[in-house]
Each structure stands twice: as structure tokens, then as C-alpha cells.
Amino acid sequence: MTTPPRTRRRGAGLALAVAVAVAVSSACATTSEKPVSTSGSASSDGPPTSAPASSTSAPASPSASPSITSVPDGFSTDEQRSPTWPRLGPSIGSGTAVRVGRHSAYDRVVYEFAGRGKPTFRVAYVDETLDPVTGEPVDVAGDAFLSVSVTTVMVPDEGDEQPADASAASLDGTVIAAAPAIWGGFEGYGEEFIGVRGGQRPFRVSVLTEPTRLVIDVAK
């Protein structure tokens, strides 16, 4: 994650996640995005109508953040999570797409899912990008990294095609250096890392429906 973005696949890690999830947890189971309200109705091309999740962690060190002249309302470098995290939430199916879109004050990453449940989530800056299954470091382009965890993600059906990561063209000119797609989950939990250019920037998280989406806006 200004280094050129690189795509990254979990490969063996995902295969292991699928195998383990099937064996031990069968019960566990969006370029520019037009925001909609959490009820699914269309709204103006502005921030999502849902409020950001409450923050629980201490603010990031000011030296770790870029110089931002005006932080939009509702944005923070603090961890943001659902009230019920880390408990599993309703099924949201498997991941179907990831998209990056530009807005005047922020850039947006949208994760889309096949199911209709409302995702529970945790999004926070991390020092290391580690595969949640193997614990091994993974390559993510960027100067700072947002860990995006979501439930309840289902194991993809056999033959389902893994969605592509956000393209270099969609990332160009944004503060997003990398946005790998979330596909399947390990015991119901899906995780990926957003690479952010220029250090830790304030962000906010919201949930949209019809289709089910998890939205992360990162301030410019």
C-alpha cells in the first residue's frame, strides 16, 4: 500500500479456512458507489445516512496521521465496531465484490455480500497485516493498514468464483493503496486489510442494505 498497489491472494490460507470451517463450523453458517439509506432507499451522493459505530480504543498518535486540514464529521482514527462484536451476527453469505469510489472529502471502500443479513464488524488500524488463519504476514500496499473484520461470512459454494480485488485504475488518485476482496470466512469471520496512503487517516464505517454492504470511508 505512494507505492504501486499490489494484489494479494490468501491461496492456501483461504483453502485451509474453507476446510476447517466446513469441518468444525457448519452452523456458522462497491469506481463509485451511490450511497443509500440503511433501509435500501436511494439518497443524494453524500455520506451514508447510518451513523458511525461508537469508538472504543484510544486515539492514534498524532505523529502517525497525515496533515488533514478538515476532518469530516463522524470520522476518527479510533477503532469502530458493532455493539455486539465479537459475537456472530446474521448470515451475510459470501463476499461478491469490493469497490473503491471517490468523493470530495473522502474515498470509499465498499464490500458487498450475497446474503441479506446485517453484518457485524470491527475496523481498526493495525501495525501488522497477518493472515487470520496461518498467522503469517501478508503483503498489502500502503503506509497504514485498516483491519476489516465482519460476520457472519459463509464458506463459498464449490465452484463459486473469488471476487477480484479493487483494480489499480479504481485506486488511482485515491488515498486507498489496496483493497483486497473479502470472500469466505473462517468459522464465520471474514477479514481483509485496506492499505491507506500517507499514514493513518480518520475513517468511518456504515452498513447498507439491498444488497448487503459494509462501507468504509477514509478521509482525504
Backbone bond lengths (Angstrom), bond angles and torsions (degrees), N, CA, C in turn:
res aa  C-N    CA-C-N  psi(-1)  N-CA   C-N-CA  omega(-1)  CA-C   N-CA-C  phi
1 M - - - 1.060 - - 1.241 84.44 -
2 T 6.910 155.79 144.37 1.583 65.83 -24.26 1.535 107.20 -73.23
3 T 1.403 126.47 81.29 1.465 128.75 175.61 1.507 109.30 -86.04
4 P 1.363 116.82 150.04 1.468 118.36 -179.26 1.504 110.00 -62.51
5 P 1.349 116.92 140.64 1.456 119.30 178.69 1.511 111.40 -63.44
6 R 1.296 116.42 146.05 1.461 121.86 176.59 1.509 108.99 -124.75
7 T 1.321 116.04 138.64 1.444 118.66 175.95 1.510 109.37 -84.24
8 R 1.318 114.96 151.97 1.446 120.00 -175.61 1.509 109.72 -141.40
9 R 1.320 115.20 135.89 1.449 121.26 177.92 1.505 109.88 -118.41
10 R 1.289 116.87 146.00 1.449 119.02 177.09 1.506 111.71 -81.43
11 G 1.328 117.89 -27.67 1.456 120.80 176.48 1.499 112.54 55.23
12 A 1.336 114.40 -108.75 1.460 119.71 -175.97 1.511 111.13 -61.11
13 G 1.338 117.34 -34.69 1.457 119.31 -179.12 1.506 111.41 -62.00
14 L 1.354 117.17 -43.50 1.452 119.94 179.17 1.500 111.41 -67.12
15 A 1.349 116.10 -40.60 1.455 118.53 178.90 1.509 110.51 -60.21
16 L 1.334 116.87 -42.42 1.455 119.97 178.07 1.515 110.51 -64.23
17 A 1.363 116.67 -40.21 1.453 119.58 179.79 1.506 111.18 -60.17
18 V 1.348 116.51 -43.09 1.453 120.44 -179.85 1.511 110.48 -63.41
19 A 1.344 116.23 -45.10 1.457 119.42 -177.90 1.513 111.65 -63.07
20 V 1.323 116.52 -45.47 1.457 119.15 -178.33 1.513 110.94 -68.53
21 A 1.366 115.96 -40.78 1.452 118.60 -178.27 1.507 111.78 -62.11
22 V 1.342 116.89 -38.58 1.455 120.15 179.53 1.513 110.69 -67.87
23 A 1.340 115.58 -37.62 1.457 119.21 -175.06 1.516 112.53 -74.77
24 V 1.350 117.53 -40.22 1.462 118.86 -171.07 1.516 113.99 -112.66
25 S 1.328 119.07 -6.49 1.459 118.25 -173.69 1.506 112.23 -145.01
26 S 1.334 118.24 55.81 1.457 121.07 -178.89 1.516 111.30 -66.72
27 A 1.344 117.22 -21.07 1.442 120.85 -179.28 1.520 112.20 -80.66
28 C 1.356 115.56 -20.04 1.464 118.77 -179.62 1.517 108.55 -76.79
29 A 0.892 75.75 64.51 1.411 88.08 -163.74 1.231 106.95 124.22
30 T 24.729 34.95 -179.32 0.790 82.58 159.59 1.174 95.07 -152.54
31 T 6.983 177.10 -112.96 1.408 63.20 5.04 1.534 122.26 60.92
32 S 1.284 132.30 160.22 1.450 129.67 -156.32 1.511 109.25 -121.61
33 E 1.295 115.81 140.86 1.456 120.58 -178.05 1.507 108.83 -115.54
34 K 1.325 118.15 129.08 1.441 121.48 179.13 1.507 109.00 -86.74
35 P 1.341 118.61 115.77 1.452 120.00 -175.87 1.519 111.62 -65.07
36 V 1.301 116.39 148.97 1.446 122.49 174.42 1.506 107.33 -133.52
37 S 1.315 116.41 165.20 1.444 119.41 177.31 1.506 110.09 -74.57
38 T 1.324 116.37 167.09 1.457 119.15 -178.28 1.508 112.38 -67.13
39 S 1.331 117.93 -13.67 1.456 119.65 174.96 1.503 111.79 -86.52
40 G 1.349 117.75 -6.47 1.459 121.65 175.69 1.507 113.47 100.79
41 S 1.329 119.58 -5.09 1.446 120.51 -179.40 1.513 109.85 -80.59
42 A 1.349 117.65 152.26 1.451 121.58 -176.38 1.512 110.80 -74.29
43 S 1.332 116.79 150.73 1.454 122.14 176.72 1.511 108.21 -138.16
44 S 1.346 117.05 179.71 1.453 120.37 -179.94 1.517 110.23 -67.40
45 D 1.332 115.27 164.84 1.463 120.80 -176.48 1.517 109.79 -78.35
46 G 1.304 116.45 70.04 1.453 123.48 179.82 1.500 110.10 -137.89
47 P 1.336 118.00 -160.81 1.464 120.81 -178.74 1.504 111.59 -63.92
48 P 1.342 118.54 154.01 1.446 121.58 175.90 1.511 109.80 -61.22
49 T 1.333 115.96 149.86 1.448 120.16 -177.50 1.512 112.51 -76.19
50 S 1.340 117.91 -19.68 1.452 119.21 179.32 1.512 110.41 -74.24
51 A 1.340 116.18 144.38 1.461 120.80 -178.63 1.503 110.24 -77.00
52 P 1.347 117.76 149.13 1.455 119.94 177.26 1.511 110.96 -66.46
53 A 1.340 114.62 153.05 1.450 119.06 179.52 1.515 109.83 -68.50
54 S 1.329 115.75 155.65 1.455 119.87 179.88 1.516 111.07 -68.09
55 S 1.315 116.77 149.78 1.447 121.71 -178.82 1.515 109.77 -97.69
56 T 1.334 115.83 143.91 1.443 119.00 -176.84 1.515 113.72 -124.66
57 S 1.344 118.60 -18.09 1.456 119.24 -175.59 1.516 110.86 -97.51
58 A 1.322 116.43 166.80 1.456 121.64 179.38 1.512 110.03 -69.90
59 P 1.364 118.86 148.02 1.467 121.34 -179.86 1.515 111.34 -59.72
60 A 1.348 114.41 150.13 1.458 119.29 177.97 1.518 109.52 -69.55
61 S 1.316 115.24 156.15 1.458 120.34 178.77 1.517 110.12 -62.86
62 P 1.357 118.79 132.76 1.471 120.62 -178.77 1.523 112.23 -56.14
63 S 1.326 118.32 -30.77 1.458 120.68 -178.62 1.518 112.25 -68.63
64 A 1.355 116.22 -17.79 1.459 119.96 -178.84 1.515 112.00 -87.06
65 S 1.346 118.51 -8.06 1.452 121.82 -174.95 1.512 111.19 -106.15
66 P 1.355 117.12 148.24 1.454 119.97 176.17 1.520 110.68 -72.40
67 S 1.326 117.09 167.74 1.458 121.19 176.91 1.520 109.02 -78.15
68 I 1.328 116.09 114.13 1.461 122.04 179.87 1.519 107.19 -120.85
69 T 1.319 117.29 118.84 1.456 121.01 -172.87 1.520 112.57 -70.42
70 S 1.321 117.91 -32.37 1.464 120.96 -178.51 1.517 109.61 -145.61
71 V 1.327 116.16 115.06 1.462 120.65 179.27 1.520 109.08 -89.06
72 P 1.331 119.04 125.05 1.470 120.51 179.67 1.520 111.29 -61.23
73 D 1.314 115.93 152.57 1.455 121.06 178.04 1.523 110.57 -58.65
74 G 1.320 115.13 140.11 1.456 120.22 176.64 1.509 114.37 85.82
75 F 1.346 118.68 0.01 1.456 121.90 -179.22 1.526 109.93 -98.94
76 S 1.323 115.98 147.09 1.451 121.81 -179.62 1.515 109.41 -158.69
77 T 1.330 117.21 158.10 1.464 120.40 171.81 1.523 110.83 -89.88
78 D 1.323 118.20 -0.27 1.457 121.99 178.88 1.519 111.61 -71.69
79 E 1.322 115.80 156.65 1.462 121.23 171.19 1.532 109.86 -57.60
80 Q 1.337 115.81 142.56 1.465 121.71 174.84 1.522 108.07 -127.91
81 R 1.320 115.41 136.06 1.464 119.34 -176.82 1.523 110.56 -150.23
82 S 1.343 114.78 160.84 1.456 120.92 172.98 1.522 109.77 -68.22
83 P 1.327 118.27 151.27 1.466 120.53 179.57 1.524 113.17 -58.44
84 T 1.338 117.39 -31.78 1.465 120.05 -175.90 1.521 113.67 -94.80
85 W 1.336 118.50 0.86 1.465 120.54 178.41 1.531 109.16 -61.06
86 P 1.353 119.64 138.34 1.474 128.01 12.30 1.521 114.82 -99.14
87 R 1.325 118.62 17.42 1.459 118.76 178.42 1.525 110.34 -64.97
88 L 1.321 116.25 145.79 1.452 121.18 177.58 1.523 110.32 -64.75
89 G 1.346 115.56 142.09 1.457 120.99 177.92 1.517 111.22 -105.33
90 P 1.337 118.29 -166.81 1.461 121.81 177.91 1.526 110.68 -61.37
91 S 1.315 116.71 156.43 1.455 120.90 179.32 1.525 110.89 -66.40
92 I 1.342 115.82 131.88 1.464 120.48 174.96 1.529 110.83 -113.04
93 G 1.341 116.73 9.92 1.457 120.53 179.91 1.526 111.02 71.77
94 S 1.308 115.70 -161.26 1.463 121.07 177.63 1.525 110.01 -94.49
95 G 1.334 116.37 161.46 1.456 120.26 178.25 1.515 111.66 -70.57
96 T 1.336 117.28 139.05 1.469 120.99 -178.80 1.520 113.43 -116.42
97 A 1.339 119.11 -20.31 1.467 120.33 -177.37 1.517 110.04 -167.33
98 V 1.343 115.10 157.34 1.458 122.03 166.88 1.516 106.59 -134.18
99 R 1.337 116.85 136.01 1.462 120.88 -178.77 1.530 109.30 -133.76
100 V 1.336 115.64 150.60 1.453 122.16 176.11 1.515 108.28 -122.02
101 G 1.326 116.87 131.49 1.462 121.44 -179.68 1.513 111.54 -132.42
102 R 1.336 117.05 152.80 1.461 122.64 -178.07 1.525 110.65 -100.57
103 H 1.313 116.05 138.75 1.455 123.37 173.65 1.524 107.85 -133.57
104 S 1.316 118.31 168.92 1.454 120.82 -171.76 1.524 113.11 -64.35
105 A 1.311 118.01 -39.31 1.462 121.02 -174.90 1.518 113.30 -109.59
106 Y 1.316 117.68 -7.57 1.462 121.26 -176.64 1.519 109.92 -157.35
107 D 1.311 115.17 163.02 1.460 121.97 170.97 1.519 107.70 -112.71
108 R 1.314 116.33 147.84 1.460 122.28 -168.38 1.524 111.81 -120.09
109 V 1.325 115.09 134.70 1.456 121.88 171.78 1.527 107.50 -113.27
110 V 1.326 116.35 128.25 1.460 121.37 -177.79 1.519 109.40 -121.70
111 Y 1.332 115.88 121.39 1.462 121.95 173.20 1.525 107.90 -100.95
112 E 1.333 116.15 126.63 1.463 121.01 -178.60 1.526 109.97 -111.62
113 F 1.344 115.36 145.27 1.461 121.18 -175.75 1.528 110.35 -130.00
114 A 1.337 114.35 157.57 1.460 120.33 -174.06 1.520 113.00 -77.70
115 G 1.328 118.35 -28.14 1.457 121.38 -175.22 1.517 113.56 -83.67
116 R 1.346 115.20 -177.11 1.450 121.21 -175.86 1.529 112.58 -113.75
117 G 1.324 117.55 -0.55 1.458 119.86 -179.74 1.521 112.31 -70.77
118 K 1.329 116.03 163.32 1.458 121.64 176.77 1.520 108.22 -92.21
119 P 1.329 118.37 117.06 1.461 119.91 -174.17 1.521 112.76 -69.10
120 T 1.322 114.87 145.17 1.459 119.88 165.31 1.528 106.60 -97.90
121 F 1.330 117.71 152.60 1.460 119.34 -169.66 1.524 111.55 -152.05
122 R 1.318 113.71 162.41 1.466 123.66 167.71 1.524 106.79 -142.46
123 V 1.341 117.90 126.15 1.459 123.30 178.82 1.520 107.61 -129.41
124 A 1.335 116.55 126.61 1.462 120.55 -177.20 1.513 110.15 -157.87
125 Y 1.322 116.53 152.62 1.462 120.80 173.32 1.525 109.58 -72.19
126 V 1.342 115.10 140.50 1.458 121.10 178.57 1.522 109.06 -130.56
127 D 1.331 115.69 155.98 1.459 120.77 178.95 1.523 112.49 -82.61
128 E 1.351 116.20 -29.38 1.463 120.93 -177.87 1.519 110.28 -127.30
129 T 1.343 116.21 146.22 1.460 121.63 174.84 1.527 107.75 -104.49
130 L 1.319 115.62 100.84 1.453 121.68 -176.32 1.521 110.49 -114.99
131 D 1.324 116.00 137.14 1.456 120.89 176.17 1.527 108.72 -62.18
132 P 1.340 119.03 126.25 1.462 120.81 -176.11 1.516 113.39 -67.80
133 V 1.318 117.89 -18.93 1.455 121.16 -179.56 1.516 111.45 -90.03
134 T 1.339 116.49 -50.42 1.458 120.53 -175.10 1.524 113.20 -93.54
135 G 1.334 117.17 -20.85 1.448 120.26 -174.97 1.511 114.24 77.12
136 E 1.331 117.37 3.03 1.460 122.20 -179.06 1.529 110.53 -83.68
137 P 1.344 117.75 148.28 1.467 120.30 176.40 1.526 111.17 -62.67
138 V 1.321 115.88 145.36 1.460 121.23 176.47 1.526 108.77 -124.22
139 D 1.343 115.93 147.40 1.455 122.75 -178.46 1.522 110.71 -78.11
140 V 1.317 117.63 120.95 1.462 122.48 174.36 1.524 107.11 -135.81
141 A 1.331 117.24 127.33 1.459 120.76 178.69 1.525 110.40 -71.47
142 G 1.335 116.91 146.27 1.460 120.65 176.64 1.511 112.53 136.42
143 D 1.332 116.03 171.96 1.457 123.45 179.66 1.524 111.85 -104.37
144 A 1.311 117.28 -18.09 1.462 123.85 174.56 1.520 107.02 -145.01
145 F 1.338 115.53 158.90 1.466 118.94 -170.99 1.522 111.42 -134.66
146 L 1.338 115.12 127.14 1.450 121.89 175.29 1.525 108.79 -99.19
147 S 1.313 115.99 120.14 1.457 120.73 172.66 1.517 108.29 -81.98
148 V 1.340 116.83 125.53 1.461 122.74 179.87 1.516 108.14 -114.61
149 S 1.321 117.10 110.59 1.461 122.15 178.62 1.521 109.13 -115.66
150 V 1.319 116.58 139.21 1.461 120.56 -174.90 1.515 110.00 -146.75
151 T 1.339 116.60 149.09 1.464 122.50 173.78 1.531 108.52 -134.21
152 T 1.296 119.27 166.85 1.450 126.09 -13.06 1.517 107.72 -97.90
153 V 1.342 115.27 114.14 1.458 122.01 -176.60 1.522 108.82 -92.61
154 M 1.306 116.80 132.26 1.453 121.69 -177.48 1.525 111.52 -90.86
155 V 1.327 115.23 157.11 1.457 120.60 173.36 1.529 108.14 -68.63
156 P 1.329 119.29 129.62 1.471 120.56 179.53 1.527 111.22 -60.22
157 D 1.315 115.52 148.40 1.463 120.26 175.90 1.524 109.67 -68.50
158 E 1.305 115.38 151.61 1.452 120.03 177.83 1.527 109.93 -58.51
159 G 1.307 115.42 130.47 1.462 120.68 -179.48 1.514 113.76 93.21
160 D 1.354 117.32 -11.11 1.463 118.94 176.87 1.525 109.98 -64.42
161 E 1.327 116.45 140.70 1.463 121.10 -178.84 1.517 110.38 -88.38
162 Q 1.326 116.29 132.23 1.454 120.68 178.69 1.524 109.84 -67.92
163 P 1.340 118.22 129.87 1.470 119.96 179.59 1.521 111.16 -66.38
164 A 1.328 115.36 150.14 1.459 120.87 -179.93 1.526 110.67 -75.10
165 D 1.331 115.62 148.95 1.459 120.20 172.17 1.531 109.25 -67.47
166 A 1.331 116.60 163.70 1.466 120.16 177.33 1.524 109.63 -57.03
167 S 1.325 116.87 134.28 1.463 121.60 -174.59 1.522 111.54 -74.60
168 A 1.343 115.57 157.85 1.462 121.42 177.29 1.518 110.73 -59.61
169 A 1.336 117.33 -35.90 1.463 121.22 -179.57 1.524 111.31 -64.56
170 S 1.333 116.76 -39.28 1.461 119.64 -179.74 1.525 111.80 -73.01
171 L 1.333 116.72 -26.58 1.465 120.82 -179.96 1.519 112.69 -81.84
172 D 1.328 117.38 -23.96 1.452 122.17 -175.04 1.525 111.51 -58.81
173 G 1.326 116.64 127.71 1.451 120.77 178.36 1.515 114.53 83.63
174 T 1.328 117.65 4.00 1.451 121.50 179.18 1.529 109.99 -108.85
175 V 1.326 116.13 172.78 1.460 120.29 174.88 1.525 111.07 -86.52
176 I 1.327 116.47 1.84 1.466 121.73 179.86 1.522 108.76 -93.88
177 A 1.327 116.50 119.51 1.463 121.02 179.99 1.514 112.02 -91.76
178 A 1.315 117.80 -26.98 1.466 121.98 179.72 1.512 109.05 -159.19
179 A 1.344 115.60 142.94 1.461 121.38 176.96 1.520 108.56 -146.21
180 P 1.329 117.47 81.06 1.461 120.49 177.44 1.522 111.28 -66.51
181 A 1.310 115.51 149.19 1.470 120.76 -179.00 1.521 111.19 -76.57
182 I 1.318 116.75 144.58 1.464 122.65 167.69 1.522 106.66 -88.90
183 W 1.316 116.40 127.99 1.466 119.88 -177.92 1.525 110.38 -115.32
184 G 1.323 116.41 -79.02 1.453 120.13 179.38 1.506 111.46 -104.76
185 G 1.322 115.35 175.98 1.451 120.66 179.57 1.511 112.10 -121.09
186 F 1.305 116.29 157.06 1.455 122.60 174.08 1.522 107.73 -106.35
187 E 1.330 115.67 111.64 1.464 122.00 -175.23 1.520 110.81 53.02
188 G 1.335 116.13 38.64 1.460 122.07 175.35 1.509 115.67 92.93
189 Y 1.345 117.62 -11.80 1.459 121.24 -177.55 1.529 110.56 -105.14
190 G 1.343 117.07 126.07 1.453 122.28 173.50 1.523 109.33 -106.96
191 E 1.345 116.72 140.64 1.463 120.09 -179.91 1.519 110.70 -143.13
192 E 1.335 116.16 139.49 1.452 123.30 171.43 1.526 108.20 -145.33
193 F 1.348 115.94 175.46 1.458 120.99 -177.83 1.526 110.19 -125.16
194 I 1.319 116.45 131.85 1.462 122.28 173.22 1.522 107.75 -95.10
195 G 1.342 116.59 124.55 1.458 120.33 175.19 1.516 110.06 -86.47
196 V 1.323 117.14 129.85 1.466 122.96 -177.03 1.525 109.46 -114.61
197 R 1.326 117.30 134.06 1.462 121.79 179.08 1.543 110.44 -82.25
198 G 1.342 115.99 142.41 1.453 120.27 171.74 1.511 115.87 80.04
199 G 1.318 118.34 16.81 1.454 120.53 178.88 1.515 112.92 92.88
200 Q 1.331 115.20 -174.69 1.465 120.62 -175.88 1.531 110.97 -67.79
201 R 1.307 115.93 125.46 1.460 123.09 177.31 1.522 109.04 -117.34
202 P 1.342 118.44 148.23 1.462 119.97 176.59 1.530 111.29 -59.82
203 F 1.315 115.52 148.19 1.460 120.55 -178.73 1.529 109.19 -144.44
204 R 1.323 115.94 169.51 1.464 122.14 172.08 1.518 108.03 -143.22
205 V 1.307 115.69 159.23 1.460 121.91 -176.89 1.523 108.88 -127.88
206 S 1.326 116.68 140.46 1.460 121.32 175.83 1.519 109.87 -146.52
207 V 1.319 116.01 163.52 1.458 123.27 -179.84 1.521 108.57 -118.45
208 L 1.332 116.42 131.02 1.458 122.63 176.31 1.525 109.26 -119.62
209 T 1.317 116.00 156.06 1.457 120.62 -176.92 1.526 111.60 -125.22
210 E 1.344 113.30 166.10 1.472 123.13 176.69 1.518 111.80 53.77
211 P 1.328 119.20 66.03 1.463 127.30 3.13 1.530 112.04 -86.38
212 T 1.323 114.54 170.83 1.455 121.18 179.79 1.524 110.29 -68.88
213 R 1.347 116.08 126.26 1.460 120.46 -179.65 1.529 110.14 -141.96
214 L 1.310 114.37 145.25 1.453 122.30 169.84 1.517 106.74 -109.86
215 V 1.343 117.62 126.47 1.463 122.90 -171.19 1.527 108.95 -117.62
216 I 1.339 116.18 127.80 1.450 121.94 174.58 1.531 107.81 -120.04
217 D 1.334 117.49 115.84 1.456 123.52 176.33 1.523 108.40 -99.75
218 V 1.346 117.01 130.64 1.465 122.25 -178.73 1.527 108.18 -118.11
219 A 1.338 116.29 123.17 1.458 121.20 -176.26 1.519 112.05 -63.58
220 K 1.331 116.73 145.87 1.457 122.18 178.49 1.528 110.18 -84.34
